[in-house]
Amino acid sequence: MDWEIIGELDMNFGERLIQARKALGLNQSELARRTGITRSAISQLERDESRRLSMDNLFKVAKVLQVNPEWLATGEGTSRGGFYPLPADDEAQAIALRVDRLDRKQRDALKRLLDSLEP
């Protein structure tokens, strides 16, 4: 598919989610079925009543909706573009999910540690 979702620059997460879902002609129930996220949770996300979406679920939604997860989460970048899946290796995926739960200060400390380990 070679198209870009064009929307207002100040769209919130819920609006981006609705726009991407409708662009593929999906209803909330079908998105829920394809992602394994409940329809109720999707409805709450679309209404911005919930901000609780794990990185794992963000990537699932982005993959189903064929959008860039960064755009979906933040509105930055382009809606279409590289999809960045979680690592296939279970251990690397577990690490990626744990990193997702770190706050900015913890991530900066982890980045410094990883930079010091590079050969």
PyMOL commands that set and color helices and strands:
alter all, ss='L'
color gray80, all
select helices_A, chain A and resi 13-23+28-35+39-46+55-65+69-74+90-100+104-117
alter helices_A, ss='H'
color red, helices_A
deselect
rebuild
show_as cartoon
